[in-house]
Amino acid sequence: MNIPDSSHITLAFPPNKRQPSLIVPIKIKVSLERHKKNESDK
């Protein structure tokens, strides 16, 4: 189980009512990077 470095950013910015828009792009970016890694592993 390897956790991408980007996921630590999500922990550094816990969801709050003022900046929910910060979290979503980060999660999308992480999932995109994870998908790219899976593609290159094939």
C-alpha contacts under 8 A as a table, 3 or more apart, distances in Angstrom:
res1	aa1	res2	aa2	distance
3	I	7	S	6.94
4	P	7	S	5.78
4	P	8	H	7.86
4	P	30	V	7.37
4	P	34	R	7.80
5	D	8	H	5.73
5	D	9	I	7.63
6	S	9	I	5.49
6	S	10	T	7.34
6	S	26	I	7.40
6	S	30	V	6.12
7	S	10	T	5.35
7	S	11	L	6.94
7	S	26	I	7.96
7	S	27	K	7.61
7	S	30	V	6.82
8	H	11	L	5.09
8	H	12	A	6.30
9	I	12	A	4.93
9	I	13	F	6.30
9	I	26	I	7.75
10	T	13	F	5.21
10	T	14	P	6.36
10	T	23	I	6.31
10	T	26	I	7.07
10	T	27	K	7.60
11	L	14	P	5.65
13	F	23	I	7.32
14	P	23	I	7.95
15	P	19	Q	7.06
15	P	20	P	5.78
15	P	23	I	6.77
16	N	19	Q	5.84
16	N	20	P	5.98
17	K	20	P	6.09
19	Q	22	L	5.68
19	Q	23	I	7.62
20	P	23	I	5.68
20	P	24	V	7.03
21	S	24	V	5.64
21	S	25	P	7.07
22	L	25	P	6.18
22	L	26	I	6.76
23	I	26	I	5.33
23	I	27	K	6.27
24	V	27	K	5.19
24	V	28	I	6.22
25	P	28	I	5.00
25	P	29	K	6.00
26	I	29	K	4.99
26	I	30	V	6.13
27	K	30	V	5.08
27	K	31	S	6.20
28	I	31	S	5.20
28	I	32	L	6.12
29	K	32	L	5.06
29	K	33	E	6.15
30	V	33	E	5.13
30	V	34	R	6.10
31	S	34	R	5.00
31	S	35	H	6.11
32	L	35	H	5.04
32	L	36	K	6.24
33	E	36	K	5.05
33	E	37	K	6.25
34	R	37	K	5.12
34	R	38	N	6.29
35	H	38	N	5.09
35	H	39	E	6.24
36	K	39	E	5.06
36	K	40	S	6.26
37	K	40	S	5.19
37	K	41	D	6.19
38	N	41	D	5.14
38	N	42	K	6.78
39	E	42	K	5.65
